[in-house]
Amino acid sequence: MLQFWKVISSVASEPRKLYEMPKCSKSEKIEDALLWECPVGEMLPNTSDYKSSLIALTAHNWLLRISATTGKVLEKIYLASYCKFRYLSWDTPQEVIAVKSAQSKGSALAQQAGIQQPVLLYLAVFHVLPFSLIGILEINKKIFGSVTDATLSHGILIVMYSSGLVRLYSFQAITEQFMQQKLDLGCACRWGGTTGTVGEAPFGIPCNIKITDTPPLLFEVSSLENAFQIGGHPWHYIITPNKKKQKGVFHICALKDNSLAKNGVQEMECCSLESDWIYFHPDASGRIIHVGPNQVKVLKLSEVENNSAQHQISEDFVILANREKNKNENLPTVTASGRVVKKSFNLLDDDPEQETFKIVDYEDELDLLSVVAVTQIDAEGKAHLDFHCNEYGTLLKSIPLVESWDVTYSHEVYFDRDLVLHIEQKPSRVFSCYVYQMVCDPGEEEETTNRSCKKDCNNLKF
């Protein structure tokens, strides 16, 4: 199996190929990748190459920085041979990355003998501009117990258990207490009787953070399926009580004392095949977005009147799907022949013949909420992308998507500045990518030159 990329520019009126990455074998393929973009005013080694780059992890444990404009490999680090690294994530967005290994199950012989591998996984942590090593941490079951997964986010080590328990630890405190030796990329190092260069093959990077005692616990909570989020002003967290019958019920609690916010139990009254979902708004306003099949609620967190110690949840605004009144509400209970209808059935809230919300996203530079709504018409589905004012929820523009939307396929929609990408995955890993570009209506171009895009969405075309 070979893997290759073609990178297309959409700046011109017609797409054109910028470059094509060389074909590579399955053992060298890209496992995961993150896009890094230069912060405004940042000093770079080479502006043209570093302005936008892809941080990529290969199947044979190389961490690469690839120029997004030329495809040139700018930096490369060999991670290690003692584990298989597989996942990339931001610890601090655009600043610090965490590279997570696959979970270790031990050799087949060890499994047959009932010997458990104490190390579940490894986390390699780097600053990204340029690459500099913070350290590689092992997650050991002898220290943390029967842990099922672990990750890093905003300097917090999050450890999860099959029981639904989630525990939080300070990664900085762990690093200061348990780092065995400071390692620098490109420098000579002697480790375990072997000498080599840190970050170069075959030596790689030794695991230099080994926890020998239980670190101080910052916080713990039990939640269904380990679902746990932190955000808001002041800090609050969202969980689902750890019982299956509570699925779809969300509790919003204060981080400082675990107290439930007033109106902090959020449950969307809907009957659907797909669950609703909730998360802290990415605009750093401290608000919360709760999405169901037929409505999007934007909730705000505020102090309770005459009680500044307690906070409450209230609706900021609601976006509703465009639906006809439930046809079953006015069904007769007696037929024309006199037969009594004992029971009528209502449609599901995410019935494909009704307009249903599928994707909600936020574009920070335009300060817009984008909502994808889908309706099944005859044999095919039709979708439209709606832009809403992020402050008030007002509908500013609705863009019909030209392509059909099959609800049985996997879909992703990305909205970035003046571009909308719709990626559709069909059976047998067949992908289609549809690109829309925002342009000003020529008749309105002069009038809108000095006005913000957010307020003039009605004058824009795709």
C-alpha positions as a printed NumPy array, in Angstrom:
array([[  0.   ,   0.   ,   0.   ],
       [  1.382,   3.404,  -1.014],
       [  0.5  ,   6.799,   0.388],
       [  0.9  ,  10.133,  -1.383],
       [ -0.485,  13.668,  -1.125],
       [ -1.486,  16.269,  -3.648],
       [ -1.675,  19.821,  -2.292],
       [ -4.092,  22.107,  -4.132],
       [ -4.268,  25.915,  -4.068],
       [ -7.739,  27.464,  -4.04 ],
       [ -6.576,  31.086,  -4.13 ],
       [ -6.982,  31.411,  -7.9  ],
       [-10.364,  31.164,  -9.626],
       [ -9.497,  27.59 , -10.687],
       [ -7.794,  25.111,  -8.3  ],
       [ -4.19 ,  24.319,  -9.215],
       [ -1.692,  21.812,  -7.866],
       [  1.03 ,  23.352,  -5.707],
       [  3.099,  20.223,  -5.161],
       [  2.855,  16.482,  -4.696],
       [  4.522,  14.583,  -1.893],
       [  6.494,  11.511,  -3.029],
       [  4.856,   8.115,  -2.67 ],
       [  5.827,   6.165,   0.417],
       [  5.327,   2.664,   1.789],
       [  2.859,   1.697,   4.5  ],
       [  5.692,   1.616,   7.056],
       [  6.469,   5.283,   6.309],
       [  2.944,   6.626,   5.973],
       [  1.628,   9.622,   7.904],
       [ -0.203,   8.388,  11.028],
       [ -1.444,  11.775,  12.252],
       [ -0.877,  15.477,  11.586],
       [ -1.56 ,  18.957,  12.987],
       [ -1.583,  22.285,  11.161],
       [  0.637,  24.989,  12.663],
       [  0.235,  28.621,  11.598],
       [  2.629,  31.432,  12.403],
       [  1.429,  33.812,  15.142],
       [  1.319,  37.441,  14.036],
       [  4.679,  39.152,  14.615],
       [  6.577,  35.902,  15.326],
       [ 10.21 ,  35.851,  14.164],
       [ 10.814,  32.805,  11.959],
       [ 13.955,  31.169,  10.54 ],
       [ 12.496,  31.305,   7.019],
       [  9.232,  33.176,   6.617],
       [  8.13 ,  31.577,   3.343],
       [  8.542,  28.   ,   4.603],
       [  7.615,  28.427,   8.276],
       [  4.581,  30.686,   7.874],
       [  2.31 ,  27.633,   7.738],
       [  3.512,  24.1  ,   8.319],
       [  2.255,  20.607,   8.947],
       [  3.474,  18.741,  12.016],
       [  3.311,  15.093,  10.979],
       [  3.921,  11.75 ,  12.698],
       [  5.022,   8.84 ,  10.518],
       [  4.413,   5.133,  11.047],
       [  8.129,   4.568,  11.705],
       [  8.236,   7.087,  14.597],
       [  9.571,  10.207,  12.872],
       [  8.142,  13.588,  13.853],
       [  8.321,  15.99 ,  10.903],
       [  7.674,  19.658,  10.24 ],
       [  6.617,  20.041,   6.591],
       [  6.145,  23.377,   4.845],
       [  2.486,  23.693,   3.867],
       [  3.399,  25.836,   0.855],
       [  6.286,  23.836,  -0.65 ],
       [  6.147,  20.355,   0.916],
       [  9.757,  20.683,   2.069],
       [ 10.707,  18.856,   5.287],
       [ 11.97 ,  21.6  ,   7.599],
       [ 12.682,  19.608,  10.777],
       [ 12.742,  15.914,  11.639],
       [ 13.061,  14.037,  14.934],
       [ 13.365,  10.319,  15.498],
       [ 11.275,   9.545,  18.572],
       [ 12.119,   6.046,  19.818],
       [ 12.229,   2.338,  19.073],
       [ 10.808,   1.105,  22.413],
       [  7.177,   1.955,  21.531],
       [  4.923,   2.834,  18.582],
       [  3.822,   6.465,  18.563],
       [  0.473,   6.999,  16.859],
       [ -1.399,  10.164,  17.905],
       [ -0.764,  13.914,  17.831],
       [ -2.675,  16.508,  19.847],
       [ -2.229,  20.059,  21.097],
       [ -1.398,  20.44 ,  24.771],
       [ -1.371,  24.221,  24.352],
       [ -2.785,  25.17 ,  20.9  ],
       [ -0.077,  26.291,  18.443],
       [  2.586,  26.12 ,  21.181],
       [  3.006,  22.657,  22.754],
       [  2.19 ,  19.238,  21.269],
       [  1.76 ,  15.822,  22.875],
       [  2.686,  12.712,  20.89 ],
       [  0.928,   9.652,  22.325],
       [  1.965,   6.055,  21.772],
       [ -0.336,   3.146,  21.083],
       [ -1.275,   1.287,  24.24 ],
       [  1.179,  -1.461,  25.1  ],
       [ -0.247,  -4.971,  25.398],
       [  3.035,  -6.832,  25.752],
       [  4.214,  -9.732,  23.606],
       [  1.932, -12.636,  22.65 ],
       [  3.921, -14.963,  24.912],
       [  3.576, -12.59 ,  27.865],
       [ -0.189, -12.328,  27.292],
       [ -0.516, -16.127,  27.148],
       [  1.417, -16.399,  30.408],
       [ -0.848, -13.795,  32.027],
       [  2.008, -11.315,  32.471],
       [  0.726,  -7.746,  32.413],
       [  2.755,  -4.93 ,  30.873],
       [  3.099,  -2.242,  33.588],
       [  3.594,   0.656,  31.139],
       [  0.312,   1.469,  29.385],
       [  1.59 ,   4.211,  27.064],
       [  4.101,   7.023,  26.561],
       [  3.579,  10.751,  26.056],
       [  6.281,  12.775,  24.28 ],
       [  5.897,  16.539,  24.794],
       [  7.502,  19.26 ,  22.638],
       [  7.488,  23.01 ,  22.137],
       [  6.837,  23.496,  18.418],
       [  8.791,  26.576,  17.268],
       [ 11.331,  25.307,  16.721],
       [ 10.981,  21.752,  18.012],
       [ 12.393,  21.495,  21.534],
       [ 11.917,  18.586,  23.902],
       [ 10.119,  18.952,  27.234],
       [ 10.254,  15.227,  27.987],
       [  8.818,  11.751,  27.463],
       [  6.54 ,  10.501,  30.244],
       [  5.488,   6.908,  30.869],
       [  2.037,   6.069,  32.233],
       [  2.641,   3.139,  34.562],
       [ -0.155,   0.999,  36.015],
       [  1.931,   0.388,  39.131],
       [  1.559,   4.095,  39.935],
       [ -1.866,   4.978,  38.517],
       [ -3.655,   1.625,  38.877],
       [ -5.854,   0.069,  36.176],
       [ -5.828,   3.129,  33.937],
       [ -7.435,   2.816,  30.482],
       [ -6.149,   5.997,  28.812],
       [ -4.298,   9.246,  29.436],
       [ -3.748,  12.534,  27.629],
       [ -2.394,  16.055,  28.114],
       [ -4.386,  19.275,  27.825],
       [ -3.308,  22.798,  28.844],
       [ -0.577,  21.508,  31.134],
       [ -2.861,  18.998,  32.845],
       [ -2.29 ,  15.24 ,  32.753],
       [ -5.719,  13.604,  32.476],
       [ -5.895,   9.932,  33.484],
       [ -9.026,   7.852,  32.796],
       [-10.336,   4.587,  34.225],
       [-12.878,   2.019,  33.027],
       [-15.107,   2.842,  35.996],
       [-15.653,   6.348,  34.581],
       [-13.259,   7.973,  37.042],
       [-11.188,  10.898,  35.686],
       [ -8.146,  12.208,  37.576],
       [ -6.179,  15.384,  36.92 ],
       [ -2.502,  16.052,  37.721],
       [ -0.146,  18.972,  37.056],
       [  2.28 ,  18.007,  34.283],
       [  4.691,  20.747,  35.367],
       [  4.783,  19.409,  38.932],
       [  5.378,  15.884,  37.603],
       [  8.195,  17.132,  35.368],
       [  9.898,  19.02 ,  38.197],
       [  9.657,  16.08 ,  40.609],
       [ 10.308,  13.055,  38.395],
       [ 12.469,  14.122,  35.431],
       [ 15.585,  11.937,  35.577],
       [ 17.696,  13.975,  33.191],
       [ 17.178,  17.065,  31.015],
       [ 17.6  ,  16.141,  27.347],
       [ 18.232,  18.487,  24.408],
       [ 17.554,  17.603,  20.791],
       [ 20.711,  17.222,  18.714],
       [ 22.978,  16.814,  21.755],
       [ 25.067,  13.767,  22.663],
       [ 23.641,  11.649,  25.464],
       [ 24.611,   8.537,  27.389],
       [ 21.626,   6.495,  28.58 ],
       [ 21.478,   2.929,  29.855],
       [ 25.001,   2.177,  28.722],
       [ 24.354,   3.463,  25.179],
       [ 25.608,   6.724,  23.683],
       [ 23.849,   8.572,  20.891],
       [ 22.402,  11.858,  19.689],
       [ 19.012,  12.832,  21.106],
       [ 16.354,  12.812,  18.368],
       [ 18.451,  11.023,  15.765],
       [ 18.138,   7.4  ,  14.639],
       [ 18.734,   4.853,  15.981],
       [ 19.168,   6.407,  19.454],
       [ 15.956,   8.435,  19.501],
       [ 14.752,   9.974,  22.771],
       [ 14.942,   8.041,  26.063],
       [ 11.971,   8.116,  28.435],
       [ 13.305,  10.678,  30.911],
       [ 10.204,  11.22 ,  33.107],
       [  9.459,   8.127,  35.199],
       [  7.001,   8.573,  38.052],
       [  8.104,   6.579,  41.087],
       [  5.4  ,   7.686,  43.524],
       [  1.8  ,   8.877,  43.222],
       [  1.903,  12.58 ,  42.229],
       [ -0.296,  15.163,  44.001],
       [ -3.901,  14.911,  42.804],
       [ -5.46 ,  18.151,  41.57 ],
       [ -9.009,  16.942,  40.991],
       [-11.09 ,  13.834,  40.372],
       [-14.64 ,  13.179,  39.202],
       [-16.693,  10.25 ,  37.936],
       [-18.496,  10.614,  34.606],
       [-20.23 ,   8.367,  32.086],
       [-17.752,   7.233,  29.393],
       [-15.089,   9.51 ,  30.976],
       [-16.766,  12.548,  29.347],
       [-15.322,  15.602,  31.075],
       [-14.8  ,  19.231,  30.02 ],
       [-13.481,  22.347,  31.772],
       [-14.217,  25.963,  30.825],
       [-16.249,  29.042,  31.691],
       [-15.587,  32.111,  33.853],
       [-14.963,  31.243,  36.659],
       [-13.905,  27.657,  36.001],
       [-16.701,  25.112,  35.711],
       [-16.833,  21.574,  34.374],
       [-19.412,  19.508,  32.471],
       [-20.039,  15.804,  33.143],
       [-22.74 ,  13.194,  32.636],
       [-23.583,  11.299,  35.852],
       [-21.993,   7.868,  35.72 ],
       [-25.145,   5.828,  35.035],
       [-26.306,   4.592,  31.628],
       [-29.838,   5.881,  32.147],
       [-28.335,   9.372,  32.59 ],
       [-26.982,   9.475,  29.021],
       [-27.958,  12.821,  27.507],
       [-28.11 ,  14.538,  30.924],
       [-25.357,  17.083,  31.584],
       [-24.327,  18.576,  34.936],
       [-22.489,  21.904,  35.016],
       [-20.554,  22.324,  38.279],
       [-18.076,  24.764,  39.831],
       [-14.525,  23.453,  39.751],
       [-13.561,  25.045,  43.079],
       [-16.108,  23.158,  45.239],
       [-18.019,  20.752,  42.902],
       [-21.266,  22.63 ,  43.564],
       [-23.953,  22.316,  40.897],
       [-24.732,  25.623,  39.174],
       [-28.293,  26.902,  39.44 ],
       [-30.167,  25.43 ,  36.432],
       [-26.967,  23.418,  35.967],
       [-28.75 ,  20.211,  34.897],
       [-29.182,  20.465,  31.129],
       [-31.272,  17.881,  29.311],
       [-32.62 ,  18.417,  25.826],
       [-36.146,  17.087,  25.45 ],
       [-35.648,  15.127,  22.256],
       [-36.174,  11.595,  20.968],
       [-33.477,  10.762,  18.435],
       [-31.127,   8.031,  17.286],
       [-28.055,  10.273,  17.678],
       [-27.242,  11.872,  21.012],
       [-27.16 ,  15.619,  21.556],
       [-23.8  ,  17.095,  22.528],
       [-22.53 ,  19.955,  24.668],
       [-19.254,  21.865,  24.969],
       [-17.758,  25.16 ,  26.123],
       [-17.864,  27.805,  23.407],
       [-14.432,  28.095,  21.716],
       [-14.688,  31.908,  21.568],
       [-13.425,  32.161,  25.193],
       [-16.624,  33.949,  26.248],
       [-17.266,  31.309,  28.905],
       [-20.562,  30.381,  27.238],
       [-21.747,  26.836,  26.515],
       [-23.128,  25.382,  23.261],
       [-25.711,  22.583,  23.494],
       [-26.626,  20.99 ,  20.156],
       [-29.618,  18.756,  19.464],
       [-31.233,  17.541,  16.244],
       [-33.631,  20.493,  16.005],
       [-32.103,  23.255,  18.121],
       [-28.819,  24.864,  19.113],
       [-28.802,  26.456,  22.556],
       [-26.131,  28.958,  23.522],
       [-26.047,  29.174,  27.317],
       [-24.365,  31.764,  29.516],
       [-22.866,  31.474,  32.97 ],
       [-23.502,  34.349,  35.361],
       [-23.577,  35.157,  39.062],
       [-26.771,  34.537,  40.991],
       [-28.312,  37.831,  42.072],
       [-27.414,  38.676,  45.684],
       [-25.116,  35.625,  45.859],
       [-21.82 ,  36.136,  44.054],
       [-20.526,  32.789,  45.325],
       [-23.028,  30.834,  43.213],
       [-23.469,  30.873,  39.456],
       [-26.426,  30.09 ,  37.227],
       [-27.042,  28.853,  33.699],
       [-29.448,  30.735,  31.437],
       [-30.195,  30.849,  27.719],
       [-28.337,  33.48 ,  25.717],
       [-30.116,  32.577,  22.464],
       [-31.556,  29.543,  20.645],
       [-31.321,  28.581,  16.959],
       [-34.273,  26.442,  15.812],
       [-34.537,  24.137,  12.807],
       [-37.057,  25.107,  10.143],
       [-39.723,  22.438,  10.58 ],
       [-43.394,  21.94 ,   9.961],
       [-45.559,  21.29 ,  12.953],
       [-45.57 ,  17.602,  13.897],
       [-48.028,  16.013,  11.496],
       [-49.094,  13.434,  14.061],
       [-50.334,  15.996,  16.562],
       [-53.667,  16.43 ,  14.756],
       [-54.281,  12.798,  13.786],
       [-57.902,  11.704,  14.406],
       [-58.388,   9.206,  17.203],
       [-61.36 ,   7.641,  15.356],
       [-61.281,   6.637,  11.674],
       [-64.121,   7.384,   9.189],
       [-65.421,   3.827,   9.641],
       [-65.624,   4.3  ,  13.4  ],
       [-62.521,   2.275,  14.308],
       [-60.72 ,   3.722,  17.335],
       [-57.009,   4.485,  16.874],
       [-55.42 ,   3.342,  20.114],
       [-51.987,   4.851,  19.569],
       [-50.202,   7.213,  17.197],
       [-46.437,   7.407,  16.711],
       [-44.462,  10.621,  16.557],
       [-41.491,  11.062,  14.271],
       [-38.015,  10.965,  15.748],
       [-36.485,  14.402,  16.257],
       [-33.676,  13.454,  13.87 ],
       [-35.95 ,  11.869,  11.268],
       [-34.178,  12.428,   7.91 ],
       [-37.303,  13.93 ,   6.325],
       [-37.13 ,  16.832,   8.786],
       [-34.482,  19.54 ,   8.813],
       [-31.833,  18.306,  11.263],
       [-28.692,  19.984,  12.581],
       [-25.574,  17.903,  11.9  ],
       [-22.55 ,  20.169,  12.473],
       [-21.96 ,  23.377,  14.444],
       [-18.664,  25.276,  14.175],
       [-17.21 ,  28.668,  15.096],
       [-15.048,  30.899,  12.874],
       [-13.024,  33.109,  15.197],
       [-11.736,  35.673,  12.685],
       [-15.227,  36.479,  11.383],
       [-16.889,  35.822,  14.761],
       [-19.581,  33.659,  13.155],
       [-21.363,  30.464,  14.138],
       [-21.846,  28.089,  11.214],
       [-24.594,  25.455,  11.31 ],
       [-25.088,  22.633,   8.798],
       [-28.749,  21.605,   8.439],
       [-29.786,  18.542,   6.391],
       [-33.14 ,  17.376,   5.006],
       [-33.807,  14.134,   3.131],
       [-35.788,  14.991,  -0.032],
       [-37.043,  11.94 ,  -1.926],
       [-33.993,   9.714,  -2.501],
       [-31.26 ,  12.202,  -1.639],
       [-30.416,  14.604,   1.148],
       [-29.955,  18.329,   0.732],
       [-27.893,  20.475,   3.086],
       [-27.404,  24.174,   3.657],
       [-24.818,  26.066,   5.667],
       [-26.19 ,  28.873,   7.83 ],
       [-24.109,  31.714,   9.25 ],
       [-25.31 ,  33.208,  12.54 ],
       [-24.158,  36.229,  14.484],
       [-22.091,  34.826,  17.359],
       [-23.295,  37.515,  19.767],
       [-27.055,  37.395,  19.195],
       [-27.687,  34.27 ,  17.082],
       [-29.27 ,  36.234,  14.22 ],
       [-29.296,  34.371,  10.883],
       [-27.1  ,  36.375,   8.493],
       [-26.795,  34.123,   5.45 ],
       [-27.858,  30.671,   4.263],
       [-25.798,  28.891,   1.59 ],
       [-27.277,  25.771,  -0.1  ],
       [-24.648,  23.08 ,  -0.724],
       [-24.743,  21.973,  -4.359],
       [-23.815,  18.345,  -3.708],
       [-26.255,  15.854,  -2.209],
       [-25.809,  14.762,   1.422],
       [-26.154,  11.052,   2.118],
       [-26.922,  10.699,   5.832],
       [-25.377,   7.211,   5.859],
       [-21.931,   8.597,   4.941],
       [-19.435,  10.317,   7.216],
       [-19.227,  14.1  ,   6.71 ],
       [-16.994,  16.908,   7.928],
       [-17.438,  20.615,   7.185],
       [-14.716,  23.191,   7.865],
       [-15.212,  26.96 ,   7.703],
       [-12.046,  29.085,   7.711],
       [-12.141,  32.77 ,   6.766],
       [-13.449,  32.806,   3.171],
       [-13.346,  29.056,   2.526],
       [-15.773,  26.228,   3.264],
       [-14.644,  22.611,   2.835],
       [-17.045,  19.683,   2.824],
       [-15.313,  16.297,   3.069],
       [-17.462,  13.233,   2.474],
       [-16.299,   9.671,   3.151],
       [-18.061,   6.99 ,   1.134],
       [-17.729,   3.198,   1.499],
       [-14.355,   1.61 ,   0.693],
       [-12.556,   4.748,   1.909],
       [-13.563,   6.827,  -1.12 ],
       [-13.368,  10.543,  -0.252],
       [-14.887,  13.554,  -1.988],
       [-13.872,  17.123,  -1.155],
       [-16.067,  20.086,  -2.107],
       [-14.595,  23.592,  -1.815],
       [-16.616,  26.817,  -1.63 ],
       [-15.069,  30.278,  -1.627],
       [-16.68 ,  33.451,  -0.34 ],
       [-16.722,  36.394,  -2.769],
       [-18.301,  39.833,  -2.59 ],
       [-21.301,  40.582,  -4.778],
       [-19.854,  42.912,  -7.463],
       [-22.827,  45.224,  -7.109],
       [-22.145,  45.635,  -3.391],
       [-18.335,  45.55 ,  -3.428],
       [-17.782,  49.311,  -3.081],
       [-20.421,  49.659,  -0.408],
       [-18.954,  46.84 ,   1.696],
       [-15.266,  47.703,   1.31 ],
       [-14.948,  49.335,   4.71 ],
       [-17.471,  47.243,   6.616],
       [-16.966,  44.007,   8.497],
       [-17.768,  40.665,   6.888],
       [-19.812,  39.673,   9.928],
       [-22.314,  42.464,   9.416],
       [-22.439,  42.168,   5.635],
       [-22.852,  38.434,   5.148],
       [-25.946,  39.116,   3.054],
       [-23.751,  40.761,   0.419],
       [-21.492,  37.73 ,   0.062],
       [-21.806,  34.859,  -2.385],
       [-20.263,  31.402,  -2.63 ]])
